[in-house]
């Protein structure tokens, strides 16, 4: 009798967590069985989320990097000079949040750099009073605090994002991110406690009368 009572106590103490491992295992299996291109998209989402998490609490206007340019005059190169504007945390966050399945930390930096490098180079070439034109070089320089080598591996290495990282990313989201194209995963995510915007049916403890919504994709501001 005491043994049976002990088993019941364990069951009630664990509650719904008893079913979590099997739900999670099935989700792992479903993701692992996806075509490689779909897994790659989910890994990119994991990299995107890792970057957003790494930037949490950072001041929006903090400089992450900058463009420096120099030019050749009289056969000599000038010193590298900082250019404006600099690449700030808000620029990176805006890029990551709007396109979670398309960009990661380095991609956002590369896009900003490509645009600003060309603009700054063109501005200098047009403004320097050098006969025959000037030879201008520009480069991007990370602020040491935001150098990707100082961050988690998931910032730059898709192989560092495993299936559990993908699952944890999805669970942490209040709703499907923009570009969500995997509705078949939602029924497996619901038992794991995803956010209210995923369209899961009301649970036993939810207020009565709740209606599931259609998980067609959240708004950019919904991302953590």
Z-matrix of the N, CA and C atoms (Angstrom, degrees):
N
C 1 1.463
C 2 1.526 1 110.90
N 3 1.351 2 116.08 1 -42.47
C 4 1.451 3 119.61 2 -179.74
C 5 1.524 4 110.42 3 -65.77
N 6 1.371 5 115.27 4 -34.74
C 7 1.467 6 118.60 5 179.09
C 8 1.528 7 110.37 6 -65.03
N 9 1.354 8 117.40 7 -44.59
C 10 1.465 9 120.75 8 179.47
C 11 1.516 10 111.12 9 -62.95
N 12 1.344 11 116.08 10 -39.94
C 13 1.469 12 119.27 11 179.09
C 14 1.517 13 110.20 12 -63.21
N 15 1.349 14 116.49 13 -37.59
C 16 1.458 15 119.50 14 179.57
C 17 1.508 16 111.98 15 -65.66
N 18 1.361 17 116.37 16 -39.14
C 19 1.451 18 119.76 17 177.97
C 20 1.515 19 111.04 18 -63.34
N 21 1.347 20 117.20 19 -43.73
C 22 1.457 21 121.09 20 179.19
C 23 1.522 22 111.06 21 -61.77
N 24 1.335 23 116.53 22 -40.13
C 25 1.455 24 119.87 23 179.68
C 26 1.523 25 110.58 24 -62.42
N 27 1.343 26 116.75 25 -39.71
C 28 1.461 27 119.57 26 178.88
C 29 1.516 28 111.00 27 -64.68
N 30 1.348 29 116.26 28 -42.54
C 31 1.453 30 120.43 29 179.81
C 32 1.510 31 111.33 30 -60.87
N 33 1.331 32 116.97 31 -48.49
C 34 1.464 33 119.98 32 -178.79
C 35 1.520 34 111.69 33 -68.72
N 36 1.309 35 117.66 34 -32.78
C 37 1.470 36 120.05 35 179.99
C 38 1.524 37 110.62 36 -68.24
N 39 1.353 38 116.55 37 -37.81
C 40 1.461 39 119.60 38 -178.91
C 41 1.519 40 112.27 39 -76.60
N 42 1.340 41 117.38 40 -30.65
C 43 1.458 42 120.86 41 178.77
C 44 1.510 43 111.45 42 59.01
N 45 1.353 44 115.40 43 -137.35
C 46 1.456 45 120.14 44 -173.64
C 47 1.516 46 112.43 45 -72.26
N 48 1.347 47 117.69 46 -12.19
C 49 1.454 48 118.77 47 -178.22
C 50 1.521 49 111.51 48 -63.94
N 51 1.359 50 117.23 49 -18.15
C 52 1.449 51 119.70 50 179.49
C 53 1.525 52 110.64 51 -62.56
N 54 1.330 53 118.40 52 -35.79
C 55 1.456 54 120.81 53 -177.63
C 56 1.529 55 112.13 54 -87.17
N 57 1.320 56 117.18 55 -12.18
C 58 1.451 57 119.05 56 -176.56
C 59 1.520 58 113.69 57 -60.52
N 60 1.349 59 120.13 58 -44.29
C 61 1.466 60 118.45 59 -178.18
C 62 1.523 61 113.16 60 -58.65
N 63 1.341 62 118.22 61 -42.40
C 64 1.458 63 119.27 62 -179.11
C 65 1.520 64 111.16 63 -68.80
N 66 1.343 65 117.10 64 -39.47
C 67 1.465 66 119.67 65 176.40
C 68 1.525 67 110.50 66 -60.48
N 69 1.304 68 115.61 67 -43.79
C 70 1.463 69 120.40 68 -178.75
C 71 1.531 70 110.69 69 -68.65
N 72 1.322 71 116.84 70 -38.70
C 73 1.465 72 119.89 71 177.71
C 74 1.519 73 111.24 72 -61.76
N 75 1.331 74 116.90 73 -41.77
C 76 1.458 75 119.90 74 179.48
C 77 1.524 76 110.31 75 -65.32
N 78 1.327 77 116.65 76 -39.17
C 79 1.458 78 120.15 77 178.03
C 80 1.528 79 110.40 78 -65.40
N 81 1.325 80 116.95 79 -42.03
C 82 1.467 81 120.16 80 175.19
C 83 1.527 82 110.78 81 -56.80
N 84 1.319 83 115.64 82 -45.64
C 85 1.457 84 120.55 83 -178.74
C 86 1.529 85 111.06 84 -62.36
N 87 1.331 86 116.87 85 -43.92
C 88 1.453 87 120.66 86 -178.86
C 89 1.528 88 111.43 87 -63.76
N 90 1.333 89 117.18 88 -42.05
C 91 1.464 90 120.36 89 179.96
C 92 1.528 91 110.15 90 -68.11
N 93 1.335 92 116.70 91 -43.08
C 94 1.467 93 120.06 92 -179.63
C 95 1.524 94 111.88 93 -63.58
N 96 1.340 95 117.36 94 -25.25
C 97 1.465 96 121.79 95 -178.47
C 98 1.526 97 112.73 96 -86.54
N 99 1.324 98 117.71 97 -4.12
C 100 1.460 99 120.76 98 -178.30
C 101 1.525 100 111.18 99 -70.86
N 102 1.330 101 117.66 100 157.24
C 103 1.466 102 120.29 101 171.10
C 104 1.531 103 110.23 102 -57.47
N 105 1.327 104 115.47 103 151.57
C 106 1.464 105 120.41 104 -175.37
C 107 1.522 106 112.68 105 -59.59
N 108 1.342 107 117.22 106 -34.44
C 109 1.462 108 118.53 107 -179.18
C 110 1.529 109 111.15 108 -67.79
N 111 1.343 110 117.31 109 -33.46
C 112 1.461 111 119.91 110 177.77
C 113 1.523 112 111.04 111 -72.23
N 114 1.335 113 116.52 112 -39.26
C 115 1.465 114 119.61 113 176.29
C 116 1.532 115 109.72 114 -62.58
N 117 1.327 116 116.52 115 -39.13
C 118 1.470 117 120.28 116 178.88
C 119 1.523 118 110.98 117 -62.10
N 120 1.331 119 116.74 118 -38.89
C 121 1.470 120 120.02 119 178.32
C 122 1.525 121 110.35 120 -64.51
N 123 1.330 122 116.50 121 -41.83
C 124 1.464 123 119.77 122 179.62
C 125 1.528 124 110.99 123 -68.59
N 126 1.324 125 117.11 124 -34.24
C 127 1.465 126 119.56 125 175.90
C 128 1.526 127 110.79 126 -66.65
N 129 1.329 128 115.81 127 -38.49
C 130 1.467 129 119.32 128 176.60
C 131 1.524 130 110.44 129 -63.20
N 132 1.329 131 116.57 130 -38.14
C 133 1.464 132 119.92 131 174.62
C 134 1.518 133 110.47 132 -61.03
N 135 1.347 134 116.69 133 -40.85
C 136 1.463 135 120.21 134 177.78
C 137 1.518 136 112.05 135 -63.46
N 138 1.339 137 117.55 136 -39.77
C 139 1.461 138 121.44 137 177.26
C 140 1.521 139 110.29 138 -65.66
N 141 1.332 140 115.77 139 -41.97
C 142 1.464 141 121.57 140 178.66
C 143 1.526 142 110.03 141 -59.79
N 144 1.334 143 116.15 142 -46.25
C 145 1.456 144 120.74 143 -179.06
C 146 1.524 145 111.35 144 -66.33
N 147 1.333 146 117.22 145 -38.49
C 148 1.465 147 120.72 146 178.22
C 149 1.522 148 110.86 147 -61.00
N 150 1.338 149 116.59 148 -38.03
C 151 1.463 150 120.31 149 178.76
C 152 1.522 151 111.24 150 -67.53
N 153 1.336 152 116.10 151 -43.70
C 154 1.468 153 119.70 152 178.85
C 155 1.523 154 110.23 153 -61.72
N 156 1.324 155 116.70 154 -43.13
C 157 1.465 156 120.51 155 179.76
C 158 1.520 157 111.29 156 -64.06
N 159 1.347 158 116.64 157 -38.26
C 160 1.470 159 120.24 158 -179.27
C 161 1.524 160 111.30 159 -66.48
N 162 1.326 161 116.39 160 -27.48
C 163 1.466 162 120.64 161 -178.78
C 164 1.521 163 113.44 162 -89.80
N 165 1.324 164 117.45 163 -3.12
C 166 1.465 165 119.61 164 -179.34
C 167 1.529 166 110.62 165 -58.12
N 168 1.329 167 114.59 166 134.23
C 169 1.462 168 120.13 167 178.38
C 170 1.517 169 114.28 168 83.32
N 171 1.327 170 117.80 169 -6.41
C 172 1.473 171 119.06 170 178.62
C 173 1.528 172 109.73 171 -79.28
N 174 1.325 173 117.80 172 141.22
C 175 1.473 174 120.18 173 179.39
C 176 1.524 175 111.29 174 -59.66
N 177 1.339 176 118.01 175 134.55
C 178 1.477 177 121.15 176 -177.00
C 179 1.522 178 113.45 177 -56.11
N 180 1.335 179 117.56 178 -35.41
C 181 1.455 180 120.63 179 -177.13
C 182 1.512 181 114.32 180 -91.90
N 183 1.333 182 117.92 181 6.67
C 184 1.459 183 121.40 182 -179.34
C 185 1.526 184 110.36 183 -62.91
N 186 1.330 185 115.82 184 135.12
C 187 1.463 186 120.12 185 179.53
C 188 1.521 187 110.27 186 -75.45
N 189 1.331 188 116.62 187 125.04
C 190 1.457 189 121.70 188 176.42
C 191 1.524 190 111.50 189 -96.39
N 192 1.315 191 116.30 190 -26.14
C 193 1.452 192 121.29 191 -179.61
C 194 1.511 193 109.89 192 -175.17
N 195 1.323 194 115.53 193 178.36
C 196 1.466 195 119.07 194 -177.68
C 197 1.525 196 109.64 195 -155.99
N 198 1.313 197 114.24 196 161.07
C 199 1.459 198 121.67 197 172.97
C 200 1.529 199 108.91 198 -93.48
N 201 1.321 200 116.25 199 134.45
C 202 1.461 201 122.12 200 172.39
C 203 1.521 202 108.30 201 -120.48
N 204 1.339 203 115.94 202 140.75
C 205 1.459 204 120.13 203 179.51
C 206 1.538 205 110.15 204 -130.96
N 207 1.302 206 114.33 205 156.29
C 208 1.469 207 121.69 206 172.25
C 209 1.523 208 107.38 207 -144.70
N 210 1.344 209 116.69 208 164.52
C 211 1.457 210 119.91 209 178.18
C 212 1.524 211 109.77 210 -141.73
N 213 1.304 212 113.61 211 160.99
C 214 1.456 213 119.88 212 -178.06
C 215 1.518 214 109.99 213 -98.43
N 216 1.323 215 116.53 214 126.61
C 217 1.469 216 122.25 215 178.41
C 218 1.525 217 108.53 216 -136.26
N 219 1.322 218 116.83 217 126.59
C 220 1.467 219 120.89 218 -179.76
C 221 1.507 220 112.98 219 60.97
N 222 1.312 221 116.55 220 31.59
C 223 1.465 222 120.01 221 178.96
C 224 1.513 223 113.68 222 81.87
N 225 1.322 224 116.93 223 -0.88
C 226 1.463 225 120.87 224 -178.83
C 227 1.532 226 110.37 225 -117.28
N 228 1.326 227 115.33 226 143.43
C 229 1.464 228 119.90 227 175.25
C 230 1.515 229 110.45 228 -86.68
N 231 1.311 230 116.00 229 138.95
C 232 1.468 231 120.43 230 173.58
C 233 1.518 232 108.82 231 -75.35
N 234 1.329 233 116.39 232 170.82
C 235 1.456 234 120.58 233 173.66
C 236 1.528 235 110.15 234 -70.86
N 237 1.322 236 116.25 235 156.33
C 238 1.465 237 120.22 236 174.88
C 239 1.522 238 109.47 237 -65.81
N 240 1.327 239 116.24 238 133.81
C 241 1.465 240 121.49 239 -179.16
C 242 1.528 241 109.98 240 -122.03
N 243 1.329 242 116.13 241 134.69
C 244 1.472 243 120.88 242 178.97
C 245 1.520 244 110.26 243 -65.86
N 246 1.340 245 115.27 244 143.52
C 247 1.458 246 121.91 245 179.10
C 248 1.535 247 109.75 246 -117.10
N 249 1.299 248 114.56 247 156.91
C 250 1.466 249 120.94 248 175.90
C 251 1.524 250 109.65 249 -113.11
N 252 1.360 251 117.83 250 148.63
C 253 1.462 252 127.06 251 0.98
C 254 1.528 253 111.01 252 -82.43
N 255 1.324 254 115.83 253 165.77
C 256 1.455 255 120.12 254 174.09
C 257 1.529 256 109.51 255 -91.60
N 258 1.300 257 116.41 256 166.17
C 259 1.466 258 123.29 257 178.98
C 260 1.520 259 107.51 258 -87.40
N 261 1.334 260 117.42 259 118.75
C 262 1.460 261 120.95 260 -173.59
C 263 1.533 262 111.18 261 -114.93
N 264 1.316 263 115.08 262 169.14
C 265 1.464 264 121.53 263 -178.09
C 266 1.522 265 111.18 264 -56.88
N 267 1.318 266 117.61 265 -40.82
C 268 1.464 267 120.76 266 179.68
C 269 1.529 268 111.89 267 -61.00
N 270 1.341 269 117.24 268 -36.79
C 271 1.462 270 120.60 269 177.52
C 272 1.528 271 110.34 270 -62.11
N 273 1.318 272 115.86 271 -45.49
C 274 1.460 273 120.78 272 -179.07
C 275 1.526 274 111.04 273 -65.71
N 276 1.333 275 116.95 274 -47.24
C 277 1.467 276 120.08 275 -178.96
C 278 1.533 277 110.99 276 -60.92
N 279 1.315 278 116.55 277 -43.40
C 280 1.460 279 120.73 278 -178.90
C 281 1.528 280 110.67 279 -59.81
N 282 1.316 281 116.37 280 -42.63
C 283 1.458 282 121.32 281 178.81
C 284 1.523 283 111.19 282 -64.83
N 285 1.325 284 117.62 283 -45.67
C 286 1.466 285 121.89 284 -176.77
C 287 1.521 286 112.27 285 -66.66
N 288 1.325 287 116.76 286 -43.81
C 289 1.461 288 120.68 287 -173.06
C 290 1.525 289 112.01 288 -71.15
N 291 1.310 290 117.15 289 -36.31
C 292 1.465 291 119.81 290 -175.90
C 293 1.524 292 112.91 291 -73.79
N 294 1.350 293 117.90 292 -26.17
C 295 1.471 294 120.12 293 -174.71
C 296 1.529 295 110.86 294 -136.31
N 297 1.325 296 117.41 295 66.50
C 298 1.463 297 120.21 296 -172.83
C 299 1.525 298 115.19 297 -64.16
N 300 1.334 299 118.48 298 -26.69
C 301 1.462 300 121.07 299 -179.28
C 302 1.526 301 112.53 300 -96.33
N 303 1.324 302 117.32 301 3.86
C 304 1.458 303 120.48 302 -174.02
C 305 1.518 304 113.87 303 -118.71
N 306 1.310 305 118.56 304 -23.71
C 307 1.470 306 119.72 305 -172.64
C 308 1.531 307 111.49 306 -137.09
N 309 1.320 308 114.49 307 152.84
C 310 1.462 309 121.64 308 170.63
C 311 1.529 310 109.06 309 -124.05
N 312 1.308 311 116.19 310 -170.21
C 313 1.465 312 122.47 311 -174.79
C 314 1.534 313 111.83 312 -56.51
N 315 1.329 314 116.74 313 -51.25
C 316 1.461 315 119.86 314 -177.42
C 317 1.522 316 112.17 315 -70.34
N 318 1.335 317 116.84 316 -35.46
C 319 1.467 318 119.52 317 179.25
C 320 1.524 319 110.86 318 -62.44
N 321 1.331 320 117.18 319 -42.08
C 322 1.468 321 120.46 320 179.41
C 323 1.523 322 110.85 321 -63.77
N 324 1.315 323 115.46 322 -42.81
C 325 1.473 324 118.91 323 177.60
C 326 1.517 325 110.66 324 -63.48
N 327 1.340 326 117.74 325 -43.01
C 328 1.463 327 121.36 326 -177.65
C 329 1.529 328 111.58 327 -64.25
N 330 1.334 329 116.53 328 -39.45
C 331 1.472 330 119.54 329 178.67
C 332 1.518 331 111.21 330 -63.55
N 333 1.330 332 116.27 331 -45.41
C 334 1.465 333 120.37 332 179.61
C 335 1.526 334 109.83 333 -64.19
N 336 1.322 335 116.49 334 -43.93
C 337 1.463 336 120.43 335 -178.68
C 338 1.524 337 111.72 336 -61.59
N 339 1.334 338 116.98 337 -44.42
C 340 1.467 339 120.34 338 -177.38
C 341 1.524 340 111.12 339 -59.59
N 342 1.337 341 115.87 340 -42.31
C 343 1.464 342 119.71 341 -179.85
C 344 1.522 343 111.51 342 -69.18
N 345 1.335 344 116.17 343 -50.79
C 346 1.462 345 119.99 344 -174.71
C 347 1.522 346 112.22 345 -69.97
N 348 1.317 347 117.60 346 -35.66
C 349 1.463 348 120.19 347 178.82
C 350 1.527 349 110.58 348 -60.29
N 351 1.321 350 117.03 349 -44.21
C 352 1.460 351 120.50 350 -179.35
C 353 1.525 352 111.24 351 -68.71
N 354 1.331 353 116.72 352 -40.97
C 355 1.465 354 119.54 353 178.84
C 356 1.520 355 111.41 354 -62.42
N 357 1.329 356 116.97 355 -46.91
C 358 1.457 357 119.89 356 -178.29
C 359 1.527 358 111.71 357 -66.55
N 360 1.331 359 115.96 358 -38.62
C 361 1.461 360 119.69 359 178.81
C 362 1.532 361 110.91 360 -63.95
N 363 1.319 362 115.74 361 -45.22
C 364 1.472 363 119.76 362 179.71
C 365 1.527 364 110.98 363 -63.35
N 366 1.343 365 116.90 364 -43.12
C 367 1.467 366 120.47 365 178.89
C 368 1.520 367 111.33 366 -58.56
N 369 1.339 368 116.78 367 -44.15
C 370 1.461 369 119.85 368 -179.13
C 371 1.524 370 111.45 369 -67.46
N 372 1.320 371 116.61 370 -43.13
C 373 1.473 372 120.10 371 -179.81
C 374 1.526 373 111.19 372 -59.79
N 375 1.330 374 116.21 373 -35.70
C 376 1.464 375 120.34 374 -178.55
C 377 1.521 376 113.18 375 -80.91
N 378 1.317 377 117.03 376 -20.08
C 379 1.467 378 119.60 377 -173.56
C 380 1.528 379 113.55 378 -100.78
N 381 1.319 380 117.84 379 -18.29
C 382 1.463 381 119.66 380 -176.08
C 383 1.528 382 110.95 381 -81.48
N 384 1.328 383 117.88 382 126.01
C 385 1.484 384 121.36 383 -178.94
C 386 1.521 385 111.45 384 -82.34
N 387 1.351 386 115.79 385 63.88
C 388 1.462 387 120.13 386 -178.87
C 389 1.524 388 108.84 387 -113.80
N 390 1.347 389 117.87 388 121.62
C 391 1.473 390 120.17 389 -179.84
C 392 1.531 391 111.08 390 -56.44
N 393 1.317 392 115.17 391 133.37
C 394 1.466 393 118.90 392 179.52
C 395 1.509 394 113.69 393 81.19
N 396 1.334 395 116.92 394 0.35
C 397 1.455 396 119.83 395 178.69
C 398 1.516 397 113.19 396 90.05
N 399 1.321 398 115.74 397 164.44
C 400 1.459 399 121.34 398 -176.88
C 401 1.518 400 110.39 399 -111.45
N 402 1.327 401 115.02 400 149.93
C 403 1.459 402 120.96 401 171.35
C 404 1.523 403 107.04 402 -93.19
N 405 1.317 404 116.04 403 116.84
C 406 1.462 405 120.90 404 -174.85
C 407 1.521 406 109.61 405 -117.90
N 408 1.327 407 116.15 406 136.62
C 409 1.466 408 123.01 407 173.63
C 410 1.522 409 109.01 408 -122.06
N 411 1.322 410 116.04 409 141.94
C 412 1.463 411 120.57 410 176.17
C 413 1.524 412 109.41 411 -133.69
N 414 1.327 413 116.27 412 154.16
C 415 1.455 414 121.47 413 -179.82
C 416 1.525 415 109.63 414 -147.19
N 417 1.332 416 115.50 415 161.87
C 418 1.462 417 121.40 416 175.69
C 419 1.523 418 108.24 417 -103.27
N 420 1.333 419 115.23 418 138.80
C 421 1.463 420 120.90 419 178.64
C 422 1.523 421 108.53 420 -127.86
N 423 1.339 422 116.10 421 123.13
C 424 1.465 423 120.20 422 177.14
C 425 1.524 424 110.82 423 -71.64
N 426 1.322 425 117.06 424 143.35
C 427 1.457 426 120.81 425 161.25
C 428 1.526 427 106.10 426 -68.54
N 429 1.321 428 118.32 427 134.42
C 430 1.478 429 120.89 428 -172.14
C 431 1.520 430 111.94 429 -57.98
N 432 1.349 431 118.10 430 -27.46
C 433 1.466 432 120.22 431 -178.48
C 434 1.522 433 112.36 432 -70.41
N 435 1.329 434 116.83 433 -23.20
C 436 1.461 435 121.23 434 -175.42
C 437 1.526 436 112.87 435 -113.42
N 438 1.318 437 116.56 436 6.36
C 439 1.451 438 120.04 437 175.10
C 440 1.533 439 108.50 438 -55.71
N 441 1.333 440 118.40 439 126.27
C 442 1.465 441 119.61 440 -176.69
C 443 1.522 442 113.84 441 -57.91
N 444 1.327 443 117.44 442 -24.01
C 445 1.459 444 119.47 443 177.86
C 446 1.522 445 112.14 444 -65.98
N 447 1.335 446 116.99 445 -18.80
C 448 1.455 447 120.66 446 179.02
C 449 1.526 448 112.46 447 -90.85
N 450 1.332 449 116.95 448 -6.31
C 451 1.455 450 121.23 449 -178.43
C 452 1.519 451 111.74 450 -98.89
N 453 1.326 452 117.15 451 -177.28
C 454 1.466 453 121.26 452 178.15
C 455 1.518 454 111.10 453 -65.90
N 456 1.331 455 115.62 454 154.56
C 457 1.463 456 121.05 455 -178.50
C 458 1.520 457 111.75 456 -59.21
N 459 1.349 458 116.67 457 -29.76
C 460 1.465 459 120.39 458 -177.90
C 461 1.521 460 113.25 459 -63.43
N 462 1.322 461 117.95 460 -14.95
C 463 1.464 462 120.38 461 177.80
C 464 1.532 463 111.48 462 -65.08
N 465 1.332 464 116.51 463 -34.11
C 466 1.458 465 119.92 464 -170.50
C 467 1.522 466 114.42 465 -126.72
N 468 1.317 467 118.44 466 -15.06
C 469 1.467 468 121.36 467 -173.59
C 470 1.524 469 110.80 468 -118.42
N 471 1.345 470 118.49 469 107.31
C 472 1.464 471 119.40 470 179.73
C 473 1.518 472 113.09 471 -62.12
N 474 1.333 473 117.05 472 -28.34
C 475 1.464 474 119.68 473 179.67
C 476 1.532 475 112.14 474 -69.58
N 477 1.340 476 116.36 475 -15.25
C 478 1.469 477 119.75 476 177.14
C 479 1.518 478 111.62 477 -79.03
N 480 1.330 479 117.26 478 -12.40
C 481 1.474 480 122.20 479 178.55
C 482 1.523 481 108.02 480 -93.88
N 483 1.343 482 116.86 481 107.92
C 484 1.464 483 119.10 482 179.04
C 485 1.528 484 109.97 483 -95.80
N 486 1.321 485 116.09 484 -179.54
C 487 1.467 486 120.41 485 -175.58
C 488 1.515 487 111.30 486 -63.36
N 489 1.326 488 118.04 487 -37.62
C 490 1.466 489 119.62 488 178.63
C 491 1.522 490 111.35 489 -66.00
N 492 1.334 491 117.26 490 -34.42
C 493 1.470 492 119.77 491 175.13
C 494 1.527 493 110.18 492 -62.26
N 495 1.328 494 116.63 493 -41.38
C 496 1.465 495 120.93 494 178.21
C 497 1.526 496 110.16 495 -62.00
N 498 1.340 497 116.05 496 -46.82
C 499 1.468 498 120.11 497 -179.13
C 500 1.522 499 110.45 498 -61.76
N 501 1.330 500 117.42 499 -44.91
C 502 1.465 501 120.58 500 -179.87
C 503 1.519 502 111.42 501 -62.99
N 504 1.338 503 116.67 502 -36.55
C 505 1.462 504 120.55 503 176.93
C 506 1.515 505 110.81 504 -61.76
N 507 1.331 506 116.62 505 -46.47
C 508 1.465 507 120.93 506 -178.39
C 509 1.518 508 111.23 507 -65.76
N 510 1.327 509 117.48 508 -41.63
C 511 1.464 510 120.91 509 -179.42
C 512 1.526 511 110.55 510 -62.17
N 513 1.325 512 116.47 511 -35.43
C 514 1.470 513 120.22 512 -176.00
C 515 1.522 514 112.99 513 -74.86
N 516 1.331 515 117.81 514 -15.70
C 517 1.459 516 120.37 515 -177.17
C 518 1.525 517 110.93 516 -81.98
N 519 1.332 518 118.61 517 136.47
C 520 1.465 519 120.55 518 178.74
C 521 1.520 520 113.08 519 -71.86
N 522 1.323 521 117.00 520 -17.07
C 523 1.464 522 122.27 521 -178.63
C 524 1.524 523 107.70 522 -160.84
N 525 1.336 524 118.15 523 163.71
C 526 1.466 525 119.28 524 176.29
C 527 1.524 526 110.72 525 -57.90
N 528 1.322 527 117.37 526 139.34
C 529 1.465 528 119.78 527 179.86
C 530 1.516 529 111.31 528 -74.06
N 531 1.329 530 118.11 529 161.20
C 532 1.467 531 120.34 530 175.57
C 533 1.525 532 110.41 531 -54.80
N 534 1.331 533 116.22 532 135.09
C 535 1.452 534 120.17 533 -178.38
C 536 1.516 535 114.09 534 90.63
N 537 1.343 536 117.58 535 6.16
C 538 1.467 537 121.07 536 -178.92
C 539 1.521 538 110.04 537 -61.69
N 540 1.339 539 116.36 538 127.26
C 541 1.465 540 120.51 539 -176.41
C 542 1.527 541 111.92 540 -136.39
N 543 1.336 542 116.38 541 28.40
C 544 1.451 543 120.01 542 -176.45
C 545 1.533 544 111.41 543 -129.74
N 546 1.348 545 117.54 544 58.69
C 547 1.470 546 119.68 545 -175.71
C 548 1.524 547 113.14 546 -61.26
N 549 1.331 548 117.70 547 -24.36
C 550 1.464 549 119.69 548 -178.83
C 551 1.520 550 113.03 549 -66.52
N 552 1.342 551 116.83 550 -16.43
C 553 1.466 552 119.64 551 178.90
C 554 1.524 553 112.57 552 -83.64
N 555 1.330 554 116.97 553 -18.17
C 556 1.466 555 119.89 554 -172.96
C 557 1.522 556 113.08 555 -60.75
N 558 1.356 557 120.66 556 -45.18
C 559 1.465 558 118.96 557 179.19
C 560 1.529 559 113.84 558 -59.54
N 561 1.334 560 116.58 559 -26.27
C 562 1.458 561 119.99 560 177.84
C 563 1.521 562 111.80 561 -84.47
N 564 1.321 563 117.01 562 -23.40
C 565 1.463 564 120.55 563 177.57
C 566 1.523 565 111.73 564 -80.65
N 567 1.330 566 117.02 565 -30.43
C 568 1.464 567 120.43 566 -175.90
C 569 1.527 568 113.49 567 -55.95
N 570 1.338 569 120.46 568 -45.99
C 571 1.470 570 119.52 569 179.79
C 572 1.524 571 113.75 570 -66.41
N 573 1.338 572 116.82 571 -15.43
C 574 1.460 573 120.18 572 -178.46
C 575 1.519 574 112.52 573 -89.34
N 576 1.341 575 117.34 574 0.17
C 577 1.463 576 120.36 575 172.69
C 578 1.505 577 114.98 576 89.19
N 579 1.341 578 117.98 577 37.86
C 580 1.460 579 119.19 578 176.65
C 581 1.528 580 110.36 579 -68.03
N 582 1.329 581 115.74 580 168.72
C 583 1.459 582 121.50 581 -174.40
C 584 1.520 583 113.82 582 -67.69
N 585 1.325 584 116.45 583 170.33
C 586 1.464 585 121.96 584 -174.02
C 587 1.521 586 114.52 585 -65.97
N 588 1.320 587 117.90 586 -20.83
C 589 1.448 588 120.15 587 -177.65
C 590 1.518 589 114.93 588 -82.54
N 591 1.326 590 117.31 589 2.88
C 592 1.456 591 120.33 590 -177.88
C 593 1.525 592 112.99 591 -83.69
N 594 1.317 593 117.98 592 -7.29
C 595 1.452 594 120.20 593 177.89
C 596 1.505 595 114.76 594 78.89
N 597 1.333 596 116.53 595 24.33
C 598 1.463 597 119.89 596 179.84
C 599 1.523 598 110.05 597 -74.95
N 600 1.338 599 118.33 598 147.51
C 601 1.467 600 120.29 599 176.21
C 602 1.514 601 110.66 600 -63.72
N 603 1.337 602 118.08 601 149.56
C 604 1.458 603 120.53 602 -179.73
C 605 1.523 604 111.45 603 -58.47
N 606 1.328 605 116.31 604 138.99
C 607 1.460 606 121.38 605 176.89
C 608 1.518 607 111.27 606 -86.06
N 609 1.340 608 116.69 607 174.59
C 610 1.470 609 120.58 608 -178.17
C 611 1.521 610 114.00 609 -58.68
N 612 1.327 611 116.80 610 -29.37
C 613 1.462 612 119.76 611 -177.63
C 614 1.519 613 113.09 612 -95.84
N 615 1.345 614 117.39 613 -3.05
C 616 1.464 615 120.01 614 179.65
C 617 1.527 616 110.50 615 -75.20
N 618 1.336 617 117.71 616 153.95
C 619 1.466 618 120.10 617 176.40
C 620 1.521 619 110.55 618 -57.10
N 621 1.296 620 117.22 619 141.22
C 622 1.469 621 120.64 620 -179.58
C 623 1.512 622 110.22 621 -65.27
N 624 1.304 623 114.19 622 149.71
C 625 1.462 624 119.24 623 178.35
C 626 1.497 625 114.47 624 88.94
N 627 1.337 626 118.33 625 -0.15
C 628 1.453 627 119.24 626 178.95
C 629 1.506 628 111.33 627 -68.03
N 630 1.294 629 116.64 628 144.03
C 631 1.453 630 122.11 629 -178.52
C 632 1.526 631 109.31 630 -118.29
N 633 1.333 632 116.99 631 132.48
C 634 1.460 633 118.44 632 175.21
C 635 1.517 634 110.65 633 -66.12
N 636 1.317 635 115.51 634 149.13
C 637 1.466 636 120.56 635 179.13
C 638 1.514 637 109.13 636 -104.93
N 639 1.317 638 115.83 637 171.84
C 640 1.454 639 121.61 638 -179.21
C 641 1.526 640 109.36 639 -91.91
N 642 1.351 641 117.38 640 113.27
C 643 1.468 642 119.89 641 -175.12
C 644 1.530 643 112.00 642 -77.97
N 645 1.303 644 117.44 643 75.41
C 646 1.468 645 121.17 644 -178.43
C 647 1.511 646 112.90 645 -95.86
N 648 1.310 647 116.29 646 0.44
C 649 1.463 648 118.61 647 179.33
C 650 1.493 649 111.36 648 125.78
N 651 1.364 650 116.19 649 132.20
C 652 1.451 651 120.52 650 -178.14
C 653 1.509 652 111.99 651 -84.80
N 654 1.314 653 115.37 652 178.10
C 655 1.452 654 121.43 653 176.50
C 656 1.515 655 109.30 654 -88.17
N 657 1.322 656 117.69 655 153.34
C 658 1.467 657 119.85 656 -179.78
C 659 1.513 658 113.05 657 -53.21
N 660 1.315 659 118.46 658 -36.20
C 661 1.464 660 120.71 659 -178.56
C 662 1.501 661 114.03 660 -70.44
N 663 1.377 662 117.39 661 -8.81
C 664 1.445 663 120.10 662 179.50
C 665 1.516 664 112.00 663 -80.12
N 666 1.346 665 116.58 664 -15.52
C 667 1.458 666 118.21 665 -177.38
C 668 1.501 667 110.52 666 -68.84
N 669 1.363 668 117.60 667 146.37
C 670 1.464 669 119.42 668 179.25
C 671 1.508 670 111.50 669 -68.23
